[in-house]
Amino acid sequence: MQKTFTVSGRSFAAHVEPKLEKFWNLLAANRWEPATFQVFEKHIRPGSTVADVGAWIGPTALFAAHIAGTVHAFEPDHTAFEALEANLALNPELARNIELHRAALTDFDGTVSMTSPGQAGMSESSTLLDHGDTTFEVPAVDAARLFADELNAVEFVKMDIEGGEYETIPAMGDFITDRKPTVLLSLHPHNLGLDMNDEQRNDYVRAKTATILHAFRGYDAAFRVTAREIIPAPDVRRFLHGGGYADPGDCLLLLP
């Protein structure tokens, strides 16, 4: 079934598969991550270049394409990528602004194994899971190389990659330091250290999270982003300016 959705006055069409009907109903009712779209509205400069890393089936990429000049949409899950392509085909005017990359953005070139805890295409596939219903190999692209070259003009990064961020953000360190993009970053500590005891896992999660935050040292502001709210995170900002460790929560907006 094909439907048209309007989010913050910006419309796009999509195929509504039965397994994702709940998601699309939430989007139609403005109940799926409205704060994410608020961030896009406020912080994507018209005509700029955006990287949507973990584009899934397209809602954020299609929304961003209303504003940005170019959206680089990365999605390695083959089932989600097919749905993403199909949804772009329904929106040819927006699709002109979107460049698709069927690859996992990580810290090397090659291939990487991904596992979904349920069906593929449901936005939960991760390179960190070693057991689940579906495992598959996908192309891997070195973020350091890509952001030094093809994506060097990116001004806004949205990243939601189910734990892959713990490798990808450090790989982007030089780009982040030099270009200082605005970054909307989802964090997935629940996918880390799954084979460790609680004490080991807590230490490991803290160390991996600190490594990510170090990439943003000197950034001017940080906000925790929930589904509905954008909340100042002065403790995270203090860490970015040399203070003690702060738990960032599940999603951060980092402003240079």
Number of C-alpha atoms within 10 A of each C-alpha: 8 11 12 12 18 14 15 11 7 13 14 20 17 23 19 18 13 10 10 12 13 12 15 20 14 12 17 15 13 17 14 16 15 17 17 20 20 14 16 18 16 8 16 18 15 14 14 16 24 29 25 23 24 25 27 27 25 23 20 18 31 26 22 26 24 20 21 22 17 23 31 20 25 23 27 27 29 17 16 22 23 16 19 24 14 15 22 25 14 17 15 11 13 23 20 13 21 24 13 19 17 18 24 30 28 25 21 17 15 13 13 17 17 23 22 23 16 13 16 19 22 16 20 19 26 22 21 17 20 13 11 13 10 13 19 15 14 19 17 19 21 18 24 21 17 14 20 15 11 9 17 16 16 20 20 23 21 23 23 21 28 22 21 22 23 23 17 22 25 22 22 21 19 15 24 22 15 10 16 19 21 20 23 24 21 21 21 20 20 12 15 19 17 13 8 11 9 11 8 11 17 14 12 16 18 15 13 16 20 18 15 21 23 16 19 26 17 17 20 13 18 25 22 21 24 16 13 15 14 18 13 15 20 14 17 24 24 19 19 24 16 12 11 10 16 18 13 21 16 14 20 22 24 24 19 16
